[in-house]
Amino acid sequence: MAKKRIGTEIRQDQIAEAALEIVRSGGIQSLSVSAVAKKVGIVPSAIYRHFKSKSDIVGAVLELIRTRLQSHFQEVAALDTDALEKLHLLLDRHVGLISANNAIPGMIFSGAVVGGNPEKRRQLYEIIENVIANVSSIVKQGQQEGTIRADLPPENAAVAFLGMIQPAAMIWNLSGGDFDLLHHSRQAWKLFSDAIRDDASP
């Protein structure tokens, strides 16, 4: 029984990865059960053993994105370095994730993904809310160690952190990769870090 469950989880991950790749190459409008089945190398009916609908597949893709973002935070949070460096590294990881897959901005910020589905809207909000909570925790660390200004509300600083990524990611996606996302992130980091750094810190 346990072996069967592990096999199911692996197949579900394969389906989610395939769906993300389809969106990367053809946009959200190209995502369908038949397209995912072809990408994975199985018949469409086999998809329905794991997911009831295309909407459920989208949910699995969003969960895959959430897992990757959370993994980046955990890796950075575990490092023995100050909060400013952790925020910088976290920004680099998030930008790297987006650069490696241009489907992610479309999946997270596209109205076509949410549509009129309150469950998907909630799932998207929880992804963004989790990023804000994670960044807030690093900001609080910085305030305690004296590297980040104590007068900044951590959540507001976290939303500003997200603001370095979201608009730029959408512009990069719309430009077909012509917009230099990496250069922007480097310049944006200078502005952001100067704004939140405690003047008394090194």
Secondary structure, DSSP 4 states (H G I P E B T S, - for coil): -HHHHHHHHHHHHHHHHHHHHHHHHH-GGG--HHHHHHHHTS-HHHHTTT-SSHHHHHHHHHHHHHHHHHHHHHHHHTSSS-HHHHHHHHHHHHHHHHHH-THHHHHHH-HHHHTT-HHHHHHHHHHHHHHHHHHHHHHHHHHHHTSB-TTS-HHHHHHHHHHTTHHHHHHHHHTTT-S-HHHHHHHHHHHHHHHHB-TT--
